[in-house]
Amino acid sequence: MKGISRKIYLELDEPTEEDNRSGQMRIIEGLRAEGIEARMSLASLKELYPLCETEGWKVTVSLAWEGSGWMVTRLEAGDTSAKHYGLATDLGSTTVVTRLVDCCTGQVLAESGHYNRQIAYGTDILTRIFYCKDSPEALEKMRSAAVDTILENLKEIEETVGIRPEECIQMTVSGNTTMVHFLLGLDAFCVFAAPYAVWADQPGFLKGIEIGIPVNGYVFCYPGKSNYLGGDITSGLAAVKIYKEEELCIFFDIGTNGELVIGNREFLLCGAGAAGPALEGGVVRTGMRAVKGAVDRVRIENGEIHSHVLGEGKAEGICGSGIVDLLAELFKNGWIDLRGKLEPEKSPLIERQGGSLAVEYAPGLFFFQEDIDEFLRTKAAAYTMVEYMLMESGVSLDEILKVYVSGAFGKHVSKESAVTIGMYPDIDRTRLISPGNTSLDGAVEVLLDKSILDEIDEILDKMVYIQFGAVEDFLQMMTAALALPHTDLEKFPSVTEMLARRRQMDMEEGD
Amino acid sequence: MKGISRKIYLELDEPTEEDNRSGQMRIIEGLRAEGIEARMSLASLKELYPLCETEGWKVTVSLAWEGSGWMVTRLEAGDTSAKHYGLATDLGSTTVVTRLVDCCTGQVLAESGHYNRQIAYGTDILTRIFYCKDSPEALEKMRSAAVDTILENLKEIEETVGIRPEECIQMTVSGNTTMVHFLLGLDAFCVFAAPYAVWADQPGFLKGIEIGIPVNGYVFCYPGKSNYLGGDITSGLAAVKIYKEEELCIFFDIGTNGELVIGNREFLLCGAGAAGPALEGGVVRTGMRAVKGAVDRVRIENGEIHSHVLGEGKAEGICGSGIVDLLAELFKNGWIDLRGKLEPEKSPLIERQGGSLAVEYAPGLFFFQEDIDEFLRTKAAAYTMVEYMLMESGVSLDEILKVYVSGAFGKHVSKESAVTIGMYPDIDRTRLISPGNTSLDGAVEVLLDKSILDEIDEILDKMVYIQFGAVEDFLQMMTAALALPHTDLEKFPSVTEMLARRRQMDMEEGD
């Protein structure tokens, strides 16, 4: 593995009067013989004695890439080169997930995720930004909340596999621009305020100790392209590598915000917009995150709604993938029309609840007309981002080889249902790929492959950012996309065909 | 000035929606336009806001060379590029001297020196080394004593000229190998124990904060060549630049130890040995350092000893330059013979004091026969180093263009007296140069001229170390040099001639 850290076992000659080079030079020249030019940190110089003497000059050197060269960060007795670990963290505004990686094998040895402790200062990013604005004390609280969340992950990892963070050389971090600003203790008001020039977008390698992360080397924060296209997207691109494809691809990270990249090795056209918290179960009255108790799958059969509950217990609410299934099933069965309006005559499960129509998708749990309307805006926004970007880049959907939908939503949602409601474009389902947490995957990638650093520069160079909010067409296109699956049915041939087939079957059954 | 720090005033464009590059990129690209590739430290990233906004993006950037590239370490409001300071410290085992340098003009604005606080743990280096050996606690005391002495200098400098260390970017340090080991918290037993392989000889640039020095950038420690040829010698060479001369030169740093370098741009042959603390007033019974109350000049006229006292008050003892003068005068006037034996019949000032002969060189102050014998060993060692190195390099004294005798002793001693007693070689006095504290001068040099860093590598490459202790000839040669000026008078033609002239005059007066 040629990552951003190395562990090299050296068997050095013991000093003699004829060869009394310093301990430092022995290490540096020993590494040079292995093809590595390195400097030694003060901490590692302090470890030379008595270690080298007691170990007969058989030591293992930890090397950390620091942005422009290799730094020796640690010396250990004997050959510990097989114990070579690194950490990768996806610093999300809601969840912070850290992986412990065996840098010899590339294997993920442990993973730990916790809610971002910054939630105490606001569930959404904007609240947090306002909380910190022009208050160094509040900013410091926000910074340490991020660090503490990571430390919580590290503690759990240590408890699980017995490997301390001090045994890890590097940590890579992918996070959006706000998250990285907070981690570094930087004011993040710039992210959401015109002219959207942020403070730091390429922090690079910073000493772990400076950030408060007890790794032996550095913390590398993925660089971002702009305020809305942060290191999580750069990292996601590094994971799916559409910038290496000859054919055109789409990378779509849908969460609270949606970030979209269309391109290949020639170009990367990017956009970002508020996809809506609906996807994470927000806004919707009984919405919840995809945790125990959430309905994540819905099927209507013989007039009954079958809801699958995460954890197999009692349903407590519905998460994004459940909503998409529910809407698709309601639509396929004609319980909602193409505008998403509930048709109470179609099922006794549709009833009035406090002045609004609602469908009871699980015992005592209702999905309201307002919830549907809200979600339709979300799905229309998501679809329109893709459509708009295709238009902007002069590319037709047929030319797209793959559509990556990253993130937890993409991973859990049924592709079929997402196409049915017109959220995903209607293409061959094998071309719709759900790679999961690409932000975290990209963080692991760079840990294990230093050449990704060059690729990141390439990615940043190629990325061209288009602001959706700035274009009038966007809203018109989105309005057309509010229908199920779309005002223009020609855009959804497989859905149209499926609906026609069902109508045919219904008619035949009706006979 | 093209030193190891820079201050660059930037007038950057304010961000607009069309150009919303990050603050970080504005600084980096602003510097790039000035021809400087730099990274930004976390501290400087944190200074971007609100500074850039309040100052209309007119800021001054402090840049510190960190060994492989430039690091932005600080941002300031407006144009402060004229306030560009650096610090240079000569970390001596006895005295620690720091200069504050105006890096725009190269001018030394202030200088402060204090006794090394490590003296509390031993006046000589060996005692200190044993004190620390295998005791991390004692080593930490030793380390912080060095740092505290430097901080004392910085405090005095601040009190004198009102410039705080935080306003300085870099500090350069020249010190011998032991001193640098202690400063970094490294065990220094290696310096004096076979096989004389030290731990760190090229520490390079370390963050000020890591060392405990509150500069804004790094602390650069001059690299050493070997245990006895430390950074103070490399620094001294960088100051006198004999490695650039076409003709052969000698660099001789005499203090408690003597380090000698002979060479030119082709080669640098080096040796080191215990010159003896006698030169700094040690060993000799009434010896003292060259401070107030010390006799620093002696003249015998009409049978009377005229002693000049530093500070013009009452004599309290005698320092190195006073001793050399005293011995030269005693010898010229025949009060001691060529073996240095006091001849009591020559002056009533020579009398028995507690069983030993002694000469009263100032009211109530005596220089004893044992003191003379001790000092003759010192001067013989010093002379023999030069003679031995000339022999080793196959060079005759006539081929030597200049002899630099650096250090406080060299600066204060009378060249004429030093030649008379056979301590300095008998060459044209204009070729005997006393450049003063070259260790400190070299530290200032690199602060102001980054290209010295390359020259240092060149110096280290060229240096070839010869251990005096290892050669048998050395002791024989030293024995011959114990006489005044030398057993072989042909080596001292000007002294021989002077003595002959005096004898002639005495005879004429006697007529």
Boltz contact constraints between the chains, C-beta under 6 A:
constraints:
  - contact:
      token1: [A, 15]
      token2: [B, 195]
      max_distance: 6.0
  - contact:
      token1: [A, 15]
      token2: [B, 197]
      max_distance: 6.0
  - contact:
      token1: [A, 16]
      token2: [B, 195]
      max_distance: 6.0
  - contact:
      token1: [A, 17]
      token2: [B, 195]
      max_distance: 6.0
  - contact:
      token1: [A, 20]
      token2: [B, 195]
      max_distance: 6.0
  - contact:
      token1: [A, 20]
      token2: [B, 196]
      max_distance: 6.0
  - contact:
      token1: [A, 20]
      token2: [B, 197]
      max_distance: 6.0
  - contact:
      token1: [A, 22]
      token2: [B, 198]
      max_distance: 6.0
  - contact:
      token1: [A, 22]
      token2: [B, 201]
      max_distance: 6.0
  - contact:
      token1: [A, 23]
      token2: [B, 199]
      max_distance: 6.0
  - contact:
      token1: [A, 24]
      token2: [B, 200]
      max_distance: 6.0
  - contact:
      token1: [A, 42]
      token2: [B, 206]
      max_distance: 6.0
  - contact:
      token1: [A, 42]
      token2: [B, 210]
      max_distance: 6.0
  - contact:
      token1: [A, 45]
      token2: [B, 200]
      max_distance: 6.0
  - contact:
      token1: [A, 46]
      token2: [B, 185]
      max_distance: 6.0
  - contact:
      token1: [A, 48]
      token2: [B, 199]
      max_distance: 6.0
  - contact:
      token1: [A, 49]
      token2: [B, 187]
      max_distance: 6.0
  - contact:
      token1: [A, 49]
      token2: [B, 199]
      max_distance: 6.0
  - contact:
      token1: [A, 68]
      token2: [B, 68]
      max_distance: 6.0
  - contact:
      token1: [A, 68]
      token2: [B, 69]
      max_distance: 6.0
  - contact:
      token1: [A, 69]
      token2: [B, 68]
      max_distance: 6.0
  - contact:
      token1: [A, 185]
      token2: [B, 46]
      max_distance: 6.0
  - contact:
      token1: [A, 187]
      token2: [B, 49]
      max_distance: 6.0
  - contact:
      token1: [A, 195]
      token2: [B, 15]
      max_distance: 6.0
  - contact:
      token1: [A, 195]
      token2: [B, 16]
      max_distance: 6.0
  - contact:
      token1: [A, 195]
      token2: [B, 17]
      max_distance: 6.0
  - contact:
      token1: [A, 195]
      token2: [B, 20]
      max_distance: 6.0
  - contact:
      token1: [A, 196]
      token2: [B, 20]
      max_distance: 6.0
  - contact:
      token1: [A, 197]
      token2: [B, 15]
      max_distance: 6.0
  - contact:
      token1: [A, 197]
      token2: [B, 20]
      max_distance: 6.0
  - contact:
      token1: [A, 198]
      token2: [B, 22]
      max_distance: 6.0
  - contact:
      token1: [A, 199]
      token2: [B, 23]
      max_distance: 6.0
  - contact:
      token1: [A, 199]
      token2: [B, 48]
      max_distance: 6.0
  - contact:
      token1: [A, 199]
      token2: [B, 49]
      max_distance: 6.0
  - contact:
      token1: [A, 200]
      token2: [B, 24]
      max_distance: 6.0
  - contact:
      token1: [A, 200]
      token2: [B, 45]
      max_distance: 6.0
  - contact:
      token1: [A, 201]
      token2: [B, 22]
      max_distance: 6.0
  - contact:
      token1: [A, 206]
      token2: [B, 42]
      max_distance: 6.0
  - contact:
      token1: [A, 210]
      token2: [B, 42]
      max_distance: 6.0
